[in-house]
Amino acid sequence: MQPRLNQQQNAPSPTQRYGTVSQRLPIGLSEPTRRDSVTMLNQLLADTITLRDMYKKHHWQVVGPTFYQLHLLFDKHYEEQAVLVDAIAERIQILGGVAVAMAHDVAELSSIPRVPRDREEAPVQVSRLLDGHQRILKNCHDYADKADEAGDDGTNDLIVSQLVRTNEMQVWFVAEHVVDSPLTQAE
């Protein structure tokens, strides 16, 4: 039997539209609660994908006397952010939502400003990463409270146990590279 290649969407509408939630899984949460959590989680997902990709960009492009340390640190943080991306997307699916996934959709939704294509000096990279973390953490604190108030313990737990803890740890490691007298200084 030959595979059927080049299949197209024949139905008048997709299986599920972005922004909707289905009741596929009986998880004991109301439709409005699941919809609100999916909206919050998609924002965190877009920002986390953006931060993850910033880490990889900076990993590839870092230069200067701290190259080796930052090259390794940025790659480690990229891998940790990739784990968070998967956890957030899976929670969205559990809630019956549709996770944002494509680069153009992520760029449109992300609250983290677009990073220039240029190579930047390490102090600029570090500052940019810290700003991204701060934006994510601010939303995490707000969204964890909202999920808790709505009784969505799974979303609250994901945000607090994984997103907040990982991002705070990464802030600590990256912020330690901010010094009064850097070895190099952005012009």
C-alpha positions in Angstrom: 0.0 0.0 0.0 1.3 3.4 -0.9 1.2 6.3 1.6 -1.2 9.1 0.8 1.0 12.1 0.4 0.1 15.8 0.2 -3.1 15.5 2.2 -5.0 18.8 2.8 -7.6 19.8 5.3 -10.9 18.8 3.5 -13.3 19.5 6.3 -14.8 23.0 6.4 -13.1 23.7 9.8 -10.1 22.4 11.7 -10.4 19.7 14.4 -10.3 22.4 17.1 -9.8 26.1 16.8 -7.2 28.0 18.7 -8.7 29.8 21.7 -11.3 27.2 22.4 -11.3 24.4 24.9 -12.8 20.9 24.6 -14.1 18.7 27.4 -12.2 15.6 26.2 -10.7 14.8 29.6 -12.9 14.7 32.7 -10.5 16.7 35.0 -13.1 18.4 37.2 -12.6 22.0 36.0 -15.3 24.2 34.5 -15.0 25.4 30.9 -14.4 29.0 31.9 -11.7 28.0 34.3 -10.0 25.8 31.7 -10.3 28.6 29.0 -8.8 31.2 31.3 -5.9 28.9 32.3 -5.2 28.0 28.6 -5.1 31.7 27.8 -2.6 32.4 30.6 -0.5 29.3 29.7 -0.3 30.2 26.1 1.1 33.6 27.1 3.7 31.9 29.3 4.4 29.4 26.5 5.0 32.1 23.9 7.3 34.0 26.3 9.1 30.8 27.3 9.7 29.8 23.7 11.0 33.3 23.0 13.4 33.1 26.1 14.5 29.6 25.1 15.4 30.8 21.7 17.2 33.9 23.0 19.4 31.6 25.1 20.3 29.6 22.0 21.0 32.7 19.9 23.2 34.1 22.7 24.9 30.7 23.1 25.9 30.8 19.5 26.9 34.5 19.4 28.5 35.2 22.8 32.1 36.7 22.6 34.6 38.0 25.0 36.7 37.0 28.0 33.7 35.2 29.6 32.9 33.3 26.4 33.4 29.8 27.7 31.4 30.3 30.9 28.5 32.0 29.2 28.5 29.7 26.2 28.0 26.7 28.5 25.5 28.5 30.8 23.4 29.8 28.0 23.2 26.3 26.5 22.2 24.8 29.9 19.5 27.3 30.3 18.3 26.7 26.8 17.8 23.0 27.6 16.0 23.8 30.9 13.7 26.3 29.1 12.9 23.5 26.5 11.7 21.3 29.3 9.4 24.1 30.5 8.1 24.6 26.9 7.0 21.0 26.8 5.5 21.0 30.2 3.4 24.2 29.5 2.2 22.8 26.1 1.2 19.5 27.6 -0.8 21.3 30.4 -2.6 23.3 27.7 -3.6 20.0 26.0 -4.7 18.5 29.3 -7.0 21.4 29.8 -8.5 20.8 26.4 -6.8 23.8 24.7 -4.6 24.3 21.7 -1.0 25.3 22.4 0.6 28.1 20.4 3.4 26.4 18.4 4.6 28.1 15.3 7.3 30.8 15.3 5.1 33.5 13.7 2.3 32.9 16.2 4.8 32.9 19.1 6.4 36.2 17.9 2.9 37.8 17.7 1.9 36.7 21.2 5.1 37.1 23.1 5.5 40.0 25.5 9.3 39.8 25.2 10.6 42.4 22.7 12.1 41.1 19.5 15.8 40.5 19.6 17.9 42.1 16.9 19.5 39.7 14.4 22.9 41.3 15.1 25.6 39.9 17.4 25.6 41.8 20.7 28.1 42.2 23.4 27.8 39.9 26.5 26.6 42.6 28.9 23.7 43.4 26.5 22.9 39.7 26.1 22.8 39.3 29.9 20.6 42.4 30.4 18.2 41.2 27.6 17.9 37.7 29.2 17.3 39.2 32.7 14.5 41.4 31.2 12.9 38.3 29.6 13.0 36.4 32.9 11.5 39.4 34.7 8.6 39.6 32.3 7.9 35.8 32.6 8.2 35.8 36.4 5.8 38.8 36.8 3.2 37.0 34.8 3.9 33.7 36.7 3.1 35.4 40.0 -0.1 36.9 38.7 -1.2 33.7 36.9 -0.4 31.4 39.8 -2.7 33.5 42.0 -5.5 33.4 39.4 -5.2 29.7 38.9 -5.2 29.2 42.7 -8.4 31.3 43.1 -10.1 29.4 40.3 -9.2 26.0 41.8 -6.9 25.0 39.0 -4.3 23.3 41.2 -2.5 21.6 38.3 -1.8 24.9 36.5 -0.9 26.6 39.8 1.5 23.8 40.6 3.1 23.9 37.2 3.6 27.6 37.4 5.0 27.7 40.9 6.9 24.4 41.0 8.5 24.5 37.6 8.3 27.9 35.9 8.9 30.1 38.9 11.6 28.0 40.4 13.5 27.4 37.2 13.3 31.0 36.1 14.4 32.3 39.5 17.4 30.0 39.5 18.4 31.1 36.0 18.1 34.7 37.0 20.5 34.1 39.9 23.0 32.5 37.6 22.8 35.1 34.8 22.7 38.0 37.2 26.0 37.0 38.8 27.5 38.1 35.5 26.4 41.7 36.1 29.4 43.3 37.8 30.4 46.9 38.6 33.7 46.6 36.6 33.1 44.2 33.8 36.0 42.7 31.9 34.4 44.1 28.8 31.9 46.9 28.4 29.2 47.5 25.7 30.1 50.6 23.7 
